[in-house]
Amino acid sequence: MVNRQQYPLAFDVDGNPLDVPEDAESWRVRRNGGRGRPRAIFDSETGLQLDIPITSKIEDLIERVPDPDRYRLEAVDRDGRIIPGLVAIVEVAEVASTPEQDAAKKESTPETEALREMTTFARQLVDANNRTMQALASAFGTVHPVQPPVAPIVFEQPVPAPAQEGMKPEQIMSMVMQLAPMVVSAFKSAVSAASGAGAGA
């Protein structure tokens, strides 16, 4: 009972409990099903052979192994060396699936899987494009709409009046002839007024 509680996986192929020494640190997991030698299982995170703690339960093993099968557990010490003669055998049975899971397996065909992968890829591509456009928009700042060009204001210059041409000699003579009688009459009036003023004196 003590062995079952401390080391739940420490049983041989016949189901007999194994004596686990104090220097045992972990179990090295190997696939033991089928023919041939046991095959190593590698940890996807470390890339090393899969080791689980010596006190692991069957639930811990199921979470780490890829498929239901028979597995060989070899005890390993603190230095990573296998302890000779200490081997446990564990059978991981396939869990019964639900009707929903069976229906999903039937619907899962190569065509549906390819369509699902294409849909996922398209979604990722659209998301990446949106992130790229947002990054460009933030890099260039706020974009203002293009304003139409403003028409220039044109001030029309006034057209200068044509310069008047000089008076012709004939026009000057005509004006002189018209003014001459008026000048002569005014001159005579001034002379008569001056003579009258002198006689009265």
BELBELRA-V426346 format. One record per backbone hydrogen bond with DSSP energy under -1.0 kcal/mol. CO is the residue of the C=O (numbers start at 1). NH is the residue of the N-H. Records with the same first field share a line. If there is no record, write none. Layout:
CO->NH ; NH
This chain:
1->5
2->6
3->7
7->10
9->11
10->18
11->89
12->15
16->12
21->24
25->54
26->76
27->52
28->74
29->41
30->72
31->39
39->31
41->50
43->47
48->43
50->29
52->27
53->56
57->61
58->62
59->63
61->65
69->92
70->32
71->90
72->30
73->88
74->28
75->83
76->25 ; 26
77->80
81->77
83->86
86->75
88->73
90->71
98->102
99->103
100->104
101->105
102->106
103->107
104->108
107->109
109->113
110->114
111->115
112->116
113->117
114->118
115->119
116->120
117->121
118->122
119->123
120->124
121->125
122->126
123->127
124->128
125->129
126->130
127->131
128->132
129->133
130->134
131->135
132->136
133->137
134->138
135->139
136->140
168->172
169->173
170->174
171->175
172->176
173->177
174->178
175->179
176->180
179->183
180->184
181->185
182->186
183->187
184->188
185->189
186->190
187->191
188->192
189->193
190->194
191->195
192->196
193->197
194->198
195->199
196->200
